[in-house]
């Protein structure tokens, strides 16, 4: 960006057209669903759910096949997006229901300082505590997209965080089937048994995914009617996987992989699908780069603009062949007196998923014994209460179904390794198999190198700081309590 006298306010230069690229800078719309995971969109071949708005963005822009979050939990995932940082760098905000850190640059503030009109709608960062309830880290809160656009000064580029609360639980039971979702068409991960109760629960989830998609479709109509659509960089995605067992809060694809479509007709050739591994921490640098601003060096994410602006499909950048992620405390879910979470880190490549569980003596989804829980009556509390959770619990001793319960709720070893060539569902842990020793060790080293490079407190021996942070929310209770 061109230098300018520090004494002249940016908004005056903007009005005068002096800022570098002022006329060409894109608007930015970031549409994020709450608990929407991969592959639940028509563009990915899921025929059970209707997502015309997402499919349009994918068709007219770029469909990202390998998009992953930093942490499969709302607060740290959203904090990582806003700061362009891996969640483990965010201190207290590395946990759910925490305190917002103010030590890192935030892309909405950086854009606002350079003449962008910045705001947010519905769920921004959180849940947690932020010092200013009227201005979340995602930007000043507006009651509707229309209110945001009405307040925007004419000609000023804008940045809108469009945050839905769908498809977060609770759901109205049977709403999916009633709306026309066919139970036989819903996508079942391999860790689910084929049961009508579970298919119906997923259909209810689809109903809310479709509602989010309709909301985004209405926003696209607003942009089109205003003549702003083609010079708006639009990203549509979710903050982590679906709110089901072995999904949200877990480091498998069902928890960390999200739908993502990106459209900017003025700069991004459309009709493409890329397989480059993308982290949602890459979005903040991308937005800043697209606006012509320097990316702060402390951001761990990297701009996607060069990849997006190419005309290539498939693997565009050879070095984007993996992604790392992790989790700390979701809710207070362990047995008394333990206030800690279930710390884990993972690395995903084309062929393998490797997970390091740092406290395998703890319960990955929280204790099943609500009477021994640190939080009174907390029950498998790192998994949202649901018909699917109840079904697995009620059949936990059934010889045919116990394996599904164990996949979601039983304790796990310190290392997990999944060979995706033969096990796309990430069900069979081969970490202890002799023929995978060299692969396991290589991935462990590669993961550790990434964590060291980003100063992860967990690998530096300071991970317990996450457990010591105050928890500001609640936990799923044992039924009837």
Secondary structure, DSSP 8 states (H G I E B T S, - for coil): -----TTS-HHHHHHHT-STTTTT--EEEEEEESS--TT-SGGGT-TTS--HHHHHHHHHSEEEEEEE-S-SSHHHHHHHHHHTS-GGGSGGGGSSSEE---SS--HHHHHHHTT-EEEEEE--S-SEE-S-SSEETTEEEESSHHHHHHHS-TT--EEEEEE--TT-S---TTHHHHHT--GGGS---TTS---HHHHHHHHHHHHHHHHHHHHHHHHHHHHHHTT-STTEEEEEEESSS-SSTTSTTSSSHHHHEE-EEEE-TTTS--SEEEEEEEETTHHHHHHHHHTT----TT--S---HHHHHSS--B--STT--EEEEEE--SSS-SBTT------EEEEEESSEEEEEETTTTS-TT--S-GGGBSSTTB-STTS---HHHHHHHHTTT-TTTHHHHHHHHS---SEEEEETTT-TT-----TT-GGGHHHHHHHHHHHHHHHHHTT-TTTTT-THHHHTS---S---B-TT-
